[in-house]
Amino acid sequence: MTLPLSPHVVVVGAGLIGGSVALRCAALGQRVTVVDPDPATRTAAAEAGLEVGARVPADADLALLAVPLDAVAAVMLEVAAAAPDAVVADVGSVKSAPAADAGRAGLADRYVGLHPMAGTEYAGFAHASADLLVGATWAVARPVAPDLLVPVVAWVARTFDASVVVLDAAEHDRAAALISHVPHVLANALLGVVADDPTGLPGLLAAGSFRDTTRVAGTHAVRTRNMLADNADALDAALARVQDEVARYRALLAARDEEALLVRLAQVEHAAPDVRARDVAWLDCPDLDAVLRAPLDDGGAVLVRCVDDVWQWAPVQAS
């Protein structure tokens, strides 16, 4: 199974991410059909010039699911019957659970898990943009059917000018727990503590630091619940690591050990630029298939991109 160079993409769920995928595909001249259960979303998509369908058409080349995580399993069953020849992908922030859903729906040999590492705290088609996901890093979880990997990675990289990290689903979920799901827990925890303060004074004094730290908190409770619950094991392990780090700060403060506190803060300061803007040593990639398949032996991840129709790659050490 493969994808044509300009596939018929069917986006199921035209919220922030799905709508942005649809708008980008349309902007590039790819045929895209939007399927969404919400009449207002369908109307908005049509007014934006997108083709809107009542159901997934049988001639879909790529059915991309951008639905709530708790709806993925049911939608996969529908797509499996409606589009028997389509590659099926989802763009949720957890990858192991949808892969299991795909297996139960009989889609294991044509499913690929995707995760664009971009978005906002907002939801809905009204906030979608053709540019939202362009230039972002995308994660692609290795599929059961290895022949799907190259065409899907190529479509993602070229459609979104993306750097693509190819990795195992479990490794994705471990990393996503640290950089996405833990921040949601911490943001909601902090906002909740401030909201529960009986004096109201912390909220009155809250400014930039509080606003930045809690940006993703206090919105879309069901969506956040689904994300955290579907990655519970990896999230629990990540929270334990963060809890240990917080305990270190508490111990240093209790001991009034200002020197050790400064050492730790300086260590983080030194590491920050590399974490926030990691420098990648790109290598020429004459054989994309060989590069993407090679890490299967050691469980490592690989990073690829396409610049002016030239493929480049870089190894990524995954634990």
C-alpha positions in Angstrom: 0.0 0.0 0.0 1.3 3.5 -0.9 0.1 7.0 -1.4 0.0 8.9 -4.7 2.0 12.1 -5.0 -1.1 14.2 -4.6 -3.5 12.0 -2.6 -7.2 12.5 -1.9 -7.0 13.3 1.8 -10.1 12.9 3.9 -9.9 14.8 7.2 -12.3 13.4 9.8 -12.8 16.1 12.4 -12.1 19.6 11.4 -11.1 21.3 14.6 -7.9 23.2 15.2 -5.6 20.5 13.9 -7.8 18.8 11.4 -9.0 22.1 10.0 -5.4 23.2 9.7 -4.4 20.0 7.9 -7.4 20.4 5.5 -6.6 24.1 4.7 -2.9 23.3 4.1 -3.7 20.4 1.7 -6.2 22.6 -0.2 -3.7 25.4 -0.4 -1.2 23.0 -2.1 -3.8 21.8 -4.6 -4.3 18.4 -3.0 -7.9 17.2 -3.1 -9.2 17.2 0.5 -12.6 16.3 1.8 -13.8 17.3 5.3 -16.1 15.1 7.3 -17.3 16.4 10.6 -20.4 15.6 12.7 -21.0 19.2 13.7 -23.2 21.2 11.3 -21.6 24.5 12.2 -18.1 23.1 11.5 -19.2 21.8 8.1 -20.7 25.1 7.2 -17.5 27.0 8.3 -15.3 24.5 6.3 -17.5 25.0 3.2 -17.3 28.7 3.5 -13.6 28.5 3.6 -13.7 26.8 0.2 -13.2 23.2 1.4 -15.1 20.2 0.0 -17.4 18.8 2.7 -18.8 15.3 2.7 -21.4 13.5 4.8 -19.2 10.4 5.2 -15.8 9.2 4.4 -15.7 8.5 0.6 -14.6 5.1 -0.7 -12.0 6.6 -3.0 -10.0 8.2 -0.1 -6.2 7.7 -0.4 -5.5 8.9 3.2 -8.1 9.1 5.9 -6.7 11.4 8.6 -8.5 11.3 11.9 -8.4 14.4 14.0 -11.2 13.5 16.4 -11.2 13.4 20.2 -9.1 10.5 21.6 -12.2 8.9 23.1 -13.8 8.8 19.6 -10.9 7.3 17.7 -11.9 3.6 18.2 -15.4 4.1 16.9 -14.3 6.3 14.0 -11.7 3.7 12.9 -14.4 1.1 12.6 -16.4 3.4 10.4 -13.4 4.3 8.2 -12.4 0.6 7.9 -15.7 -0.1 6.3 -16.2 3.1 4.3 -12.7 3.3 2.7 -11.2 -0.2 2.3 -8.2 1.0 0.4 -7.2 4.1 2.3 -4.2 4.6 4.5 -5.5 5.5 7.9 -3.7 7.9 10.2 -4.5 9.9 13.4 -3.0 13.1 14.7 -3.6 12.6 18.4 -1.0 13.3 21.1 -0.9 9.7 22.2 0.2 6.9 19.9 0.1 3.5 21.6 -3.7 3.6 22.4 -4.8 4.5 18.8 -2.5 1.8 17.4 -4.3 -0.8 19.6 -7.6 0.6 18.4 -6.4 0.2 14.8 -5.6 -3.4 15.4 -9.1 -4.1 16.8 -10.6 -2.4 13.8 -8.7 -4.6 11.4 -6.6 -1.6 10.3 -3.2 -2.7 11.6 -1.7 -3.1 8.2 -2.8 0.3 6.9 -2.6 2.5 10.0 0.1 5.1 10.8 0.2 7.2 13.9 1.1 10.9 13.4 1.5 13.8 15.9 2.2 17.3 14.8 4.1 19.1 17.5 2.3 22.4 17.2 -1.0 23.9 18.2 -2.5 26.4 20.5 -4.6 26.5 23.6 -7.7 27.1 21.4 -10.0 24.6 19.7 -12.3 24.5 16.7 -12.2 25.3 13.0 -12.4 29.0 13.7 -8.8 28.9 15.0 -7.5 26.6 12.2 -4.9 28.0 9.8 -3.2 26.7 6.7 0.1 27.8 8.2 -0.4 26.4 11.8 1.5 23.1 11.2 3.9 24.3 8.6 7.6 24.1 9.6 6.7 22.1 12.8 8.2 18.9 13.9 6.0 15.9 13.3 6.3 12.5 15.0 5.5 9.4 12.9 5.1 6.2 14.9 6.6 3.2 13.1 3.7 1.3 11.5 3.0 -2.5 11.6 3.3 -2.5 7.8 6.8 -1.1 7.1 6.0 -0.3 3.4 3.7 2.5 4.7 6.5 4.4 6.4 8.3 6.1 3.4 5.1 7.3 1.6 3.6 8.7 4.7 6.8 10.4 5.9 7.3 11.8 2.5 3.7 13.2 2.4 4.1 14.8 5.9 7.5 16.3 5.2 6.6 17.7 1.8 3.1 18.9 2.7 4.1 20.7 5.9 7.7 21.5 5.2 8.2 19.4 8.3 11.1 17.8 10.1 9.8 14.3 10.9 10.9 12.2 13.8 10.2 8.5 13.2 10.1 6.4 16.4 8.2 3.7 18.2 4.8 4.5 19.6 5.9 3.7 23.2 8.9 6.0 22.8 6.7 8.8 21.5 4.4 8.4 24.4 7.3 8.6 26.9 8.6 11.8 25.3 5.1 13.3 24.9 4.4 12.7 28.6 7.4 14.8 29.5 7.0 17.7 27.1 3.3 17.9 26.7 1.3 16.0 29.2 3.2 16.8 32.4 3.0 20.6 31.5 -0.8 20.2 31.3 -0.9 18.5 34.7 1.4 21.1 36.3 -0.5 24.0 34.7 -3.9 22.8 35.9 -2.5 22.0 39.3 -1.1 25.5 39.8 -4.2 27.2 38.4 -6.3 25.0 40.7 -4.2 25.9 43.8 -4.5 29.6 43.0 -8.2 29.3 42.3 -8.7 27.6 45.7 -6.8 30.2 47.7 -9.5 31.7 50.0 -8.0 35.2 50.0 -8.0 35.7 46.2 -4.8 37.6 46.6 -2.6 35.4 44.4 -5.0 35.7 41.5 -5.0 39.5 42.0 -1.2 39.7 41.8 -0.8 37.1 38.9 1.0 38.4 35.9 3.3 37.2 33.2 5.0 34.2 34.8 1.7 32.8 36.1 0.0 33.5 32.7 2.7 31.8 30.8 2.9 28.8 33.1 -0.8 28.2 33.1 -1.5 29.0 29.4 -2.8 25.5 28.7 -4.8 25.1 31.9 -8.5 25.7 32.6 -9.7 24.9 29.0 -11.2 21.9 27.3 -11.4 19.6 30.3 -12.6 16.6 28.4 -9.9 16.9 25.8 -7.2 17.2 28.5 -8.7 14.3 30.4 -8.6 12.0 27.3 -5.0 13.0 26.6 -3.8 12.3 30.2 -5.8 9.2 30.7 -4.7 7.6 27.4 -1.1 8.0 28.4 -1.5 7.2 32.1 1.5 4.9 32.5 4.1 7.0 30.7 2.6 10.1 32.4 2.9 8.6 35.8 6.6 7.8 35.3 7.2 11.3 34.0 5.4 12.9 36.9 7.6 10.8 39.3 10.7 12.2 37.6 9.4 15.8 38.0 8.3 15.1 41.5 11.8 14.0 42.4 13.2 17.2 40.9 10.7 19.4 42.9 11.7 17.4 46.0 15.3 18.4 45.3 14.4 22.1 45.2 12.4 21.7 48.4 15.3 20.0 50.2 17.7 22.7 49.1 15.4 25.4 50.3 14.7 23.7 53.6 18.4 23.4 54.2 18.9 27.1 53.2 21.6 25.7 50.8 21.8 28.7 48.5 25.1 27.6 46.9 23.6 24.2 45.8 20.4 25.9 44.7 22.5 28.2 42.5 24.4 25.3 41.0 21.2 23.5 40.0 19.7 26.7 38.5 22.9 27.3 36.6 22.9 23.8 35.2 19.4 24.3 33.9 20.3 27.7 32.5 23.2 26.1 30.6 21.0 23.3 29.2 18.1 25.5 28.2 19.3 26.7 24.8 20.1 23.2 23.6 16.7 21.9 24.8 14.7 24.7 23.3 16.6 24.9 20.0 18.4 21.7 19.5 21.2 21.9 16.9 20.8 19.1 14.4 23.8 17.8 12.4 22.0 16.9 9.1 23.4 14.3 6.8 22.7 13.6 3.2 20.1 10.9 2.7 20.5 9.1 -0.7 18.1 6.3 0.3 15.2 7.3 2.5 13.8 3.8 2.8 17.1 2.4 4.1 17.5 5.3 6.6 14.0 4.9 8.0 14.3 1.1 8.3 17.8 1.0 9.8 16.8 2.0 13.4 14.5 -0.9 13.7 17.4 -3.0 14.9 18.3 -0.9 17.9 15.0 0.9 18.7 16.5 4.3 18.0 14.6 7.2 16.4 15.6 9.0 13.2 14.9 12.6 12.1 14.4 13.4 8.4 13.4 16.3 6.2 13.2 17.3 2.6 14.8 20.6 1.4 14.4 21.5 -2.2 13.6 17.9 -3.0 16.8 16.7 -1.3 16.4 14.4 1.7 18.4 14.8 4.8 18.5 12.8 8.0 20.0 12.7 11.5 20.0 9.9 14.1 18.3 10.4 17.4 19.2 8.5 20.5 16.0 7.1 22.0 16.0 5.3 25.4 
